[in-house]
Amino acid sequence: MSRLYVLLGKQIAHFRRQAGLTQEQLAEKTSYSVDFIGLVERGINAPTVARLQDIADVLGVEVWQLFKPVGVRESVGAGTRRKAKEKR
């Protein structure tokens, strides 16, 4: 089992619960089997890029968000901070 698959599965499960969906509902909305969704969420299987996009679309997130651990904040670059400061 790959650590990346496990992270991806946890993220999909997190966003699925946040969207108020069961595995069955996510499976129905993506036209994938409940077994497939379960294997992905447990980190045993990984979806293709096309399937990953379908899952992200149903969950209302960008694909890249599925690879970012929950609770990790985005860093703001120094250039962005400087521009914000200049606008004040």
Biopython code that builds the backbone (N, CA, C, O; Angstrom):
import numpy as np
from Bio.PDB.StructureBuilder import StructureBuilder

atoms = [
    (1, "MET", "N", (0.854, -1.183, 0.000)),
    (1, "MET", "CA", (0.000, 0.000, 0.000)),
    (1, "MET", "C", (0.900, 1.247, 0.000)),
    (1, "MET", "O", (1.755, 1.397, 0.873)),
    (2, "SER", "N", (0.712, 2.103, -0.943)),
    (2, "SER", "CA", (1.484, 3.327, -1.082)),
    (2, "SER", "C", (0.964, 4.404, -0.131)),
    (2, "SER", "O", (-0.242, 4.536, 0.078)),
    (3, "ARG", "N", (1.892, 5.171, 0.441)),
    (3, "ARG", "CA", (1.480, 6.283, 1.318)),
    (3, "ARG", "C", (0.643, 7.295, 0.546)),
    (3, "ARG", "O", (-0.276, 7.900, 1.099)),
    (4, "LEU", "N", (0.962, 7.475, -0.727)),
    (4, "LEU", "CA", (0.193, 8.402, -1.559)),
    (4, "LEU", "C", (-1.243, 7.913, -1.725)),
    (4, "LEU", "O", (-2.181, 8.708, -1.657)),
    (5, "TYR", "N", (-1.421, 6.608, -1.943)),
    (5, "TYR", "CA", (-2.764, 6.048, -2.075)),
    (5, "TYR", "C", (-3.548, 6.244, -0.784)),
    (5, "TYR", "O", (-4.736, 6.565, -0.809)),
    (6, "VAL", "N", (-2.866, 6.046, 0.349)),
    (6, "VAL", "CA", (-3.527, 6.199, 1.651)),
    (6, "VAL", "C", (-3.946, 7.656, 1.859)),
    (6, "VAL", "O", (-5.073, 7.918, 2.281)),
    (7, "LEU", "N", (-3.055, 8.602, 1.569)),
    (7, "LEU", "CA", (-3.382, 10.028, 1.692)),
    (7, "LEU", "C", (-4.546, 10.383, 0.789)),
    (7, "LEU", "O", (-5.486, 11.056, 1.213)),
    (8, "LEU", "N", (-4.486, 9.933, -0.449)),
    (8, "LEU", "CA", (-5.554, 10.212, -1.406)),
    (8, "LEU", "C", (-6.886, 9.666, -0.900)),
    (8, "LEU", "O", (-7.907, 10.352, -0.960)),
    (9, "GLY", "N", (-6.873, 8.442, -0.408)),
    (9, "GLY", "CA", (-8.097, 7.828, 0.104)),
    (9, "GLY", "C", (-8.670, 8.582, 1.293)),
    (9, "GLY", "O", (-9.881, 8.778, 1.391)),
    (10, "LYS", "N", (-7.793, 9.004, 2.195)),
    (10, "LYS", "CA", (-8.257, 9.768, 3.364)),
    (10, "LYS", "C", (-8.858, 11.099, 2.949)),
    (10, "LYS", "O", (-9.864, 11.540, 3.504)),
    (11, "GLN", "N", (-8.230, 11.736, 1.967)),
    (11, "GLN", "CA", (-8.738, 13.019, 1.494)),
    (11, "GLN", "C", (-10.096, 12.858, 0.812)),
    (11, "GLN", "O", (-11.001, 13.663, 1.031)),
    (12, "ILE", "N", (-10.236, 11.834, 0.000)),
    (12, "ILE", "CA", (-11.516, 11.604, -0.669)),
    (12, "ILE", "C", (-12.595, 11.338, 0.378)),
    (12, "ILE", "O", (-13.697, 11.878, 0.283)),
    (13, "ALA", "N", (-12.287, 10.513, 1.371)),
    (13, "ALA", "CA", (-13.254, 10.227, 2.437)),
    (13, "ALA", "C", (-13.602, 11.504, 3.201)),
    (13, "ALA", "O", (-14.766, 11.735, 3.528)),
    (14, "HIS", "N", (-12.598, 12.331, 3.486)),
    (14, "HIS", "CA", (-12.829, 13.591, 4.207)),
    (14, "HIS", "C", (-13.780, 14.501, 3.427)),
    (14, "HIS", "O", (-14.775, 14.983, 3.969)),
    (15, "PHE", "N", (-13.465, 14.728, 2.154)),
    (15, "PHE", "CA", (-14.299, 15.618, 1.351)),
    (15, "PHE", "C", (-15.675, 15.011, 1.086)),
    (15, "PHE", "O", (-16.659, 15.739, 0.964)),
    (16, "ARG", "N", (-15.750, 13.688, 0.996)),
    (16, "ARG", "CA", (-17.051, 13.038, 0.817)),
    (16, "ARG", "C", (-17.935, 13.291, 2.032)),
    (16, "ARG", "O", (-19.101, 13.662, 1.894)),
    (17, "ARG", "N", (-17.371, 13.088, 3.230)),
    (17, "ARG", "CA", (-18.148, 13.338, 4.448)),
    (17, "ARG", "C", (-18.507, 14.826, 4.571)),
    (17, "ARG", "O", (-19.612, 15.173, 4.988)),
    (18, "GLN", "N", (-17.567, 15.692, 4.204)),
    (18, "GLN", "CA", (-17.822, 17.139, 4.248)),
    (18, "GLN", "C", (-18.975, 17.514, 3.309)),
    (18, "GLN", "O", (-19.739, 18.437, 3.591)),
    (19, "ALA", "N", (-19.087, 16.800, 2.209)),
    (19, "ALA", "CA", (-20.173, 17.049, 1.242)),
    (19, "ALA", "C", (-21.477, 16.380, 1.675)),
    (19, "ALA", "O", (-22.511, 16.548, 1.029)),
    (20, "GLY", "N", (-21.421, 15.622, 2.770)),
    (20, "GLY", "CA", (-22.619, 14.959, 3.268)),
    (20, "GLY", "C", (-23.031, 13.747, 2.443)),
    (20, "GLY", "O", (-24.210, 13.399, 2.388)),
    (21, "LEU", "N", (-22.066, 13.111, 1.807)),
    (21, "LEU", "CA", (-22.364, 11.960, 0.956)),
    (21, "LEU", "C", (-21.901, 10.656, 1.596)),
    (21, "LEU", "O", (-20.903, 10.628, 2.316)),
    (22, "THR", "N", (-22.624, 9.597, 1.333)),
    (22, "THR", "CA", (-22.178, 8.261, 1.711)),
    (22, "THR", "C", (-21.334, 7.714, 0.562)),
    (22, "THR", "O", (-21.308, 8.291, -0.525)),
    (23, "GLN", "N", (-20.643, 6.599, 0.805)),
    (23, "GLN", "CA", (-19.900, 5.961, -0.280)),
    (23, "GLN", "C", (-20.850, 5.562, -1.401)),
    (23, "GLN", "O", (-20.516, 5.672, -2.580)),
    (24, "GLU", "N", (-22.026, 5.103, -1.026)),
    (24, "GLU", "CA", (-23.013, 4.693, -2.028)),
    (24, "GLU", "C", (-23.433, 5.868, -2.902)),
    (24, "GLU", "O", (-23.555, 5.727, -4.119)),
    (25, "GLN", "N", (-23.653, 7.027, -2.285)),
    (25, "GLN", "CA", (-24.058, 8.206, -3.053)),
    (25, "GLN", "C", (-22.941, 8.683, -3.972)),
    (25, "GLN", "O", (-23.189, 9.055, -5.119)),
    (26, "LEU", "N", (-21.695, 8.671, -3.461)),
    (26, "LEU", "CA", (-20.567, 9.062, -4.307)),
    (26, "LEU", "C", (-20.428, 8.097, -5.477)),
    (26, "LEU", "O", (-20.182, 8.514, -6.609)),
    (27, "ALA", "N", (-20.585, 6.821, -5.204)),
    (27, "ALA", "CA", (-20.506, 5.814, -6.270)),
    (27, "ALA", "C", (-21.582, 6.063, -7.326)),
    (27, "ALA", "O", (-21.310, 6.003, -8.526)),
    (28, "GLU", "N", (-22.782, 6.339, -6.879)),
    (28, "GLU", "CA", (-23.885, 6.580, -7.813)),
    (28, "GLU", "C", (-23.634, 7.822, -8.666)),
    (28, "GLU", "O", (-23.868, 7.806, -9.874)),
    (29, "LYS", "N", (-23.160, 8.891, -8.041)),
    (29, "LYS", "CA", (-22.946, 10.150, -8.763)),
    (29, "LYS", "C", (-21.767, 10.079, -9.735)),
    (29, "LYS", "O", (-21.720, 10.827, -10.712)),
    (30, "THR", "N", (-20.812, 9.179, -9.468)),
    (30, "THR", "CA", (-19.661, 9.033, -10.356)),
    (30, "THR", "C", (-19.801, 7.865, -11.321)),
    (30, "THR", "O", (-18.981, 7.696, -12.223)),
    (31, "SER", "N", (-20.837, 7.063, -11.131)),
    (31, "SER", "CA", (-21.060, 5.847, -11.931)),
    (31, "SER", "C", (-19.989, 4.787, -11.690)),
    (31, "SER", "O", (-19.748, 3.939, -12.550)),
    (32, "TYR", "N", (-19.342, 4.834, -10.515)),
    (32, "TYR", "CA", (-18.370, 3.819, -10.133)),
    (32, "TYR", "C", (-19.003, 2.943, -9.060)),
    (32, "TYR", "O", (-19.992, 3.331, -8.438)),
    (33, "SER", "N", (-18.439, 1.777, -8.847)),
    (33, "SER", "CA", (-19.020, 0.862, -7.867)),
    (33, "SER", "C", (-18.678, 1.287, -6.441)),
    (33, "SER", "O", (-17.672, 1.955, -6.202)),
    (34, "VAL", "N", (-19.521, 0.895, -5.514)),
    (34, "VAL", "CA", (-19.278, 1.158, -4.094)),
    (34, "VAL", "C", (-17.987, 0.462, -3.680)),
    (34, "VAL", "O", (-17.210, 1.009, -2.897)),
    (35, "ASP", "N", (-17.757, -0.734, -4.199)),
    (35, "ASP", "CA", (-16.522, -1.459, -3.884)),
    (35, "ASP", "C", (-15.295, -0.657, -4.305)),
    (35, "ASP", "O", (-14.316, -0.582, -3.564)),
    (36, "PHE", "N", (-15.347, -0.053, -5.501)),
    (36, "PHE", "CA", (-14.225, 0.747, -5.990)),
    (36, "PHE", "C", (-13.988, 1.942, -5.070)),
    (36, "PHE", "O", (-12.848, 2.207, -4.687)),
    (37, "ILE", "N", (-15.042, 2.662, -4.712)),
    (37, "ILE", "CA", (-14.907, 3.822, -3.829)),
    (37, "ILE", "C", (-14.317, 3.384, -2.487)),
    (37, "ILE", "O", (-13.441, 4.061, -1.949)),
    (38, "GLY", "N", (-14.780, 2.277, -1.949)),
    (38, "GLY", "CA", (-14.255, 1.765, -0.679)),
    (38, "GLY", "C", (-12.779, 1.424, -0.761)),
    (38, "GLY", "O", (-12.018, 1.744, 0.152)),
    (39, "LEU", "N", (-12.363, 0.776, -1.848)),
    (39, "LEU", "CA", (-10.953, 0.429, -2.025)),
    (39, "LEU", "C", (-10.086, 1.678, -2.152)),
    (39, "LEU", "O", (-8.973, 1.720, -1.626)),
    (40, "VAL", "N", (-10.588, 2.683, -2.840)),
    (40, "VAL", "CA", (-9.849, 3.942, -2.983)),
    (40, "VAL", "C", (-9.722, 4.617, -1.622)),
    (40, "VAL", "O", (-8.632, 5.056, -1.253)),
    (41, "GLU", "N", (-10.810, 4.707, -0.875)),
    (41, "GLU", "CA", (-10.771, 5.380, 0.430)),
    (41, "GLU", "C", (-9.870, 4.658, 1.425)),
    (41, "GLU", "O", (-9.319, 5.288, 2.328)),
    (42, "ARG", "N", (-9.714, 3.349, 1.271)),
    (42, "ARG", "CA", (-8.823, 2.590, 2.166)),
    (42, "ARG", "C", (-7.378, 2.603, 1.677)),
    (42, "ARG", "O", (-6.500, 2.050, 2.340)),
    (43, "GLY", "N", (-7.118, 3.220, 0.537)),
    (43, "GLY", "CA", (-5.761, 3.315, 0.024)),
    (43, "GLY", "C", (-5.269, 2.048, -0.639)),
    (43, "GLY", "O", (-4.066, 1.882, -0.842)),
    (44, "ILE", "N", (-6.168, 1.162, -0.974)),
    (44, "ILE", "CA", (-5.801, -0.105, -1.607)),
    (44, "ILE", "C", (-5.722, 0.045, -3.123)),
    (44, "ILE", "O", (-4.925, -0.624, -3.782)),
    (45, "ASN", "N", (-6.542, 0.913, -3.659)),
    (45, "ASN", "CA", (-6.609, 1.130, -5.097)),
    (45, "ASN", "C", (-6.516, 2.631, -5.358)),
    (45, "ASN", "O", (-6.871, 3.435, -4.496)),
    (46, "ALA", "N", (-6.048, 3.005, -6.526)),
    (46, "ALA", "CA", (-5.989, 4.421, -6.895)),
    (46, "ALA", "C", (-6.725, 4.614, -8.208)),
    (46, "ALA", "O", (-6.568, 3.817, -9.133)),
    (47, "PRO", "N", (-7.526, 5.665, -8.296)),
    (47, "PRO", "CA", (-8.259, 5.924, -9.532)),
    (47, "PRO", "C", (-7.338, 6.484, -10.614)),
    (47, "PRO", "O", (-6.289, 7.057, -10.322)),
    (48, "THR", "N", (-7.746, 6.310, -11.847)),
    (48, "THR", "CA", (-7.037, 6.955, -12.958)),
    (48, "THR", "C", (-7.248, 8.463, -12.830)),
    (48, "THR", "O", (-8.070, 8.917, -12.034)),
    (49, "VAL", "N", (-6.515, 9.217, -13.604)),
    (49, "VAL", "CA", (-6.663, 10.674, -13.572)),
    (49, "VAL", "C", (-8.089, 11.075, -13.956)),
    (49, "VAL", "O", (-8.666, 11.974, -13.346)),
    (50, "ALA", "N", (-8.646, 10.421, -14.950)),
    (50, "ALA", "CA", (-10.013, 10.743, -15.377)),
    (50, "ALA", "C", (-11.013, 10.450, -14.263)),
    (50, "ALA", "O", (-11.912, 11.251, -14.007)),
    (51, "ARG", "N", (-10.861, 9.307, -13.602)),
    (51, "ARG", "CA", (-11.764, 8.976, -12.499)),
    (51, "ARG", "C", (-11.560, 9.924, -11.326)),
    (51, "ARG", "O", (-12.517, 10.297, -10.647)),
    (52, "LEU", "N", (-10.320, 10.309, -11.093)),
    (52, "LEU", "CA", (-10.030, 11.249, -10.013)),
    (52, "LEU", "C", (-10.723, 12.583, -10.266)),
    (52, "LEU", "O", (-11.252, 13.202, -9.343)),
    (53, "GLN", "N", (-10.717, 13.021, -11.523)),
    (53, "GLN", "CA", (-11.410, 14.267, -11.881)),
    (53, "GLN", "C", (-12.906, 14.132, -11.657)),
    (53, "GLN", "O", (-13.539, 15.062, -11.158)),
    (54, "ASP", "N", (-13.483, 12.988, -12.017)),
    (54, "ASP", "CA", (-14.912, 12.755, -11.790)),
    (54, "ASP", "C", (-15.249, 12.839, -10.298)),
    (54, "ASP", "O", (-16.240, 13.458, -9.910)),
    (55, "ILE", "N", (-14.424, 12.218, -9.484)),
    (55, "ILE", "CA", (-14.651, 12.222, -8.028)),
    (55, "ILE", "C", (-14.539, 13.644, -7.489)),
    (55, "ILE", "O", (-15.390, 14.084, -6.716)),
    (56, "ALA", "N", (-13.491, 14.366, -7.894)),
    (56, "ALA", "CA", (-13.305, 15.748, -7.439)),
    (56, "ALA", "C", (-14.485, 16.623, -7.851)),
    (56, "ALA", "O", (-14.946, 17.450, -7.065)),
    (57, "ASP", "N", (-14.972, 16.449, -9.066)),
    (57, "ASP", "CA", (-16.113, 17.240, -9.543)),
    (57, "ASP", "C", (-17.340, 17.017, -8.661)),
    (57, "ASP", "O", (-18.015, 17.973, -8.279)),
    (58, "VAL", "N", (-17.624, 15.764, -8.342)),
    (58, "VAL", "CA", (-18.784, 15.458, -7.501)),
    (58, "VAL", "C", (-18.594, 16.037, -6.100)),
    (58, "VAL", "O", (-19.551, 16.511, -5.487)),
    (59, "LEU", "N", (-17.357, 16.000, -5.591)),
    (59, "LEU", "CA", (-17.088, 16.496, -4.240)),
    (59, "LEU", "C", (-16.971, 18.023, -4.192)),
    (59, "LEU", "O", (-16.930, 18.610, -3.111)),
    (60, "GLY", "N", (-16.920, 18.656, -5.352)),
    (60, "GLY", "CA", (-16.843, 20.120, -5.402)),
    (60, "GLY", "C", (-15.484, 20.666, -5.010)),
    (60, "GLY", "O", (-15.387, 21.755, -4.446)),
    (61, "VAL", "N", (-14.420, 19.904, -5.310)),
    (61, "VAL", "CA", (-13.061, 20.340, -4.994)),
    (61, "VAL", "C", (-12.194, 20.225, -6.243)),
    (61, "VAL", "O", (-12.574, 19.592, -7.228)),
    (62, "GLU", "N", (-11.028, 20.848, -6.182)),
    (62, "GLU", "CA", (-10.043, 20.712, -7.250)),
    (62, "GLU", "C", (-9.244, 19.435, -7.008)),
    (62, "GLU", "O", (-9.072, 19.023, -5.861)),
    (63, "VAL", "N", (-8.759, 18.812, -8.066)),
    (63, "VAL", "CA", (-8.009, 17.565, -7.934)),
    (63, "VAL", "C", (-6.814, 17.734, -6.996)),
    (63, "VAL", "O", (-6.539, 16.845, -6.189)),
    (64, "TRP", "N", (-6.101, 18.855, -7.087)),
    (64, "TRP", "CA", (-4.915, 19.041, -6.247)),
    (64, "TRP", "C", (-5.249, 19.004, -4.766)),
    (64, "TRP", "O", (-4.404, 18.625, -3.955)),
    (65, "GLN", "N", (-6.472, 19.391, -4.396)),
    (65, "GLN", "CA", (-6.859, 19.378, -2.985)),
    (65, "GLN", "C", (-6.914, 17.962, -2.422)),
    (65, "GLN", "O", (-6.804, 17.772, -1.211)),
    (66, "LEU", "N", (-7.080, 16.985, -3.278)),
    (66, "LEU", "CA", (-7.136, 15.593, -2.830)),
    (66, "LEU", "C", (-5.765, 15.066, -2.423)),
    (66, "LEU", "O", (-5.664, 14.000, -1.816)),
    (67, "PHE", "N", (-4.711, 15.806, -2.754)),
    (67, "PHE", "CA", (-3.354, 15.386, -2.412)),
    (67, "PHE", "C", (-2.750, 16.208, -1.283)),
    (67, "PHE", "O", (-1.585, 16.021, -0.933)),
    (68, "LYS", "N", (-3.525, 17.107, -0.719)),
    (68, "LYS", "CA", (-3.034, 17.991, 0.337)),
    (68, "LYS", "C", (-3.672, 17.571, 1.660)),
    (68, "LYS", "O", (-4.895, 17.606, 1.794)),
    (69, "PRO", "N", (-2.854, 17.173, 2.639)),
    (69, "PRO", "CA", (-3.427, 16.728, 3.908)),
    (69, "PRO", "C", (-4.328, 17.796, 4.543)),
    (69, "PRO", "O", (-4.036, 18.991, 4.480)),
    (70, "VAL", "N", (-5.403, 17.350, 5.142)),
    (70, "VAL", "CA", (-6.343, 18.244, 5.826)),
    (70, "VAL", "C", (-5.606, 18.965, 6.939)),
    (70, "VAL", "O", (-4.818, 18.357, 7.663)),
    (71, "GLY", "N", (-5.858, 20.256, 7.079)),
    (71, "GLY", "CA", (-5.252, 21.033, 8.150)),
    (71, "GLY", "C", (-3.968, 21.721, 7.750)),
    (71, "GLY", "O", (-3.435, 22.514, 8.526)),
    (72, "VAL", "N", (-3.448, 21.443, 6.553)),
    (72, "VAL", "CA", (-2.234, 22.103, 6.089)),
    (72, "VAL", "C", (-2.637, 23.405, 5.426)),
    (72, "VAL", "O", (-3.433, 23.416, 4.487)),
    (73, "ARG", "N", (-2.083, 24.501, 5.920)),
    (73, "ARG", "CA", (-2.429, 25.802, 5.368)),
    (73, "ARG", "C", (-1.564, 26.106, 4.165)),
    (73, "ARG", "O", (-0.412, 25.679, 4.080)),
    (74, "GLU", "N", (-2.137, 26.847, 3.241)),
    (74, "GLU", "CA", (-1.359, 27.280, 2.079)),
    (74, "GLU", "C", (-0.437, 28.394, 2.515)),
    (74, "GLU", "O", (-0.833, 29.280, 3.272)),
    (75, "SER", "N", (0.793, 28.351, 2.038)),
    (75, "SER", "CA", (1.718, 29.422, 2.382)),
    (75, "SER", "C", (1.532, 30.560, 1.398)),
    (75, "SER", "O", (1.211, 30.350, 0.228)),
    (76, "VAL", "N", (1.737, 31.748, 1.888)),
    (76, "VAL", "CA", (1.634, 32.935, 1.050)),
    (76, "VAL", "C", (3.045, 33.375, 0.737)),
    (76, "VAL", "O", (3.851, 33.584, 1.644)),
    (77, "GLY", "N", (3.350, 33.519, -0.543)),
    (77, "GLY", "CA", (4.692, 33.931, -0.949)),
    (77, "GLY", "C", (4.984, 35.360, -0.538)),
    (77, "GLY", "O", (4.067, 36.160, -0.354)),
    (78, "ALA", "N", (6.261, 35.679, -0.392)),
    (78, "ALA", "CA", (6.677, 37.028, 0.018)),
    (78, "ALA", "C", (6.165, 38.072, -0.958)),
    (78, "ALA", "O", (5.766, 39.160, -0.542)),
    (79, "GLY", "N", (6.170, 37.763, -2.243)),
    (79, "GLY", "CA", (5.685, 38.709, -3.246)),
    (79, "GLY", "C", (4.221, 39.036, -3.054)),
    (79, "GLY", "O", (3.811, 40.180, -3.248)),
    (80, "THR", "N", (3.431, 38.055, -2.676)),
    (80, "THR", "CA", (2.001, 38.273, -2.436)),
    (80, "THR", "C", (1.808, 39.163, -1.223)),
    (80, "THR", "O", (0.984, 40.078, -1.239)),
    (81, "ARG", "N", (2.576, 38.892, -0.163)),
    (81, "ARG", "CA", (2.472, 39.724, 1.045)),
    (81, "ARG", "C", (2.850, 41.169, 0.740)),
    (81, "ARG", "O", (2.190, 42.100, 1.201)),
    (82, "ARG", "N", (3.910, 41.351, -0.036)),
    (82, "ARG", "CA", (4.386, 42.696, -0.352)),
    (82, "ARG", "C", (3.314, 43.454, -1.138)),
    (82, "ARG", "O", (3.066, 44.630, -0.870)),
    (83, "LYS", "N", (2.672, 42.784, -2.115)),
    (83, "LYS", "CA", (1.631, 43.448, -2.908)),
    (83, "LYS", "C", (0.451, 43.819, -2.038)),
    (83, "LYS", "O", (-0.128, 44.892, -2.209)),
    (84, "ALA", "N", (0.080, 42.951, -1.104)),
    (84, "ALA", "CA", (-1.041, 43.244, -0.198)),
    (84, "ALA", "C", (-0.703, 44.443, 0.670)),
    (84, "ALA", "O", (-1.562, 45.290, 0.919)),
    (85, "LYS", "N", (0.530, 44.523, 1.131)),
    (85, "LYS", "CA", (0.953, 45.622, 1.991)),
    (85, "LYS", "C", (0.940, 46.944, 1.216)),
    (85, "LYS", "O", (0.563, 47.986, 1.752)),
    (86, "GLU", "N", (1.359, 46.883, -0.058)),
    (86, "GLU", "CA", (1.382, 48.079, -0.892)),
    (86, "GLU", "C", (-0.013, 48.632, -1.141)),
    (86, "GLU", "O", (-0.172, 49.840, -1.314)),
    (87, "LYS", "N", (-1.020, 47.775, -1.163)),
    (87, "LYS", "CA", (-2.379, 48.210, -1.427)),
    (87, "LYS", "C", (-2.976, 48.959, -0.246)),
    (87, "LYS", "O", (-3.920, 49.729, -0.421)),
    (88, "ARG", "N", (-2.451, 48.750, 0.935)),
    (88, "ARG", "CA", (-2.994, 49.424, 2.127)),
    (88, "ARG", "C", (-2.679, 50.830, 2.135)),
    (88, "ARG", "O", (-3.059, 51.543, 3.064)),
]
sb = StructureBuilder()
sb.init_structure("model")
sb.init_model(0)
sb.init_chain("A")
sb.init_seg("    ")
for serial, (resi, resn, name, xyz) in enumerate(atoms, 1):
    if name == "N":
        sb.init_residue(resn, " ", resi, " ")
    sb.init_atom(name, np.array(xyz, "f"), 0.0, 1.0, " ", f" {name:<3s}", serial, name[0])
structure = sb.get_structure()
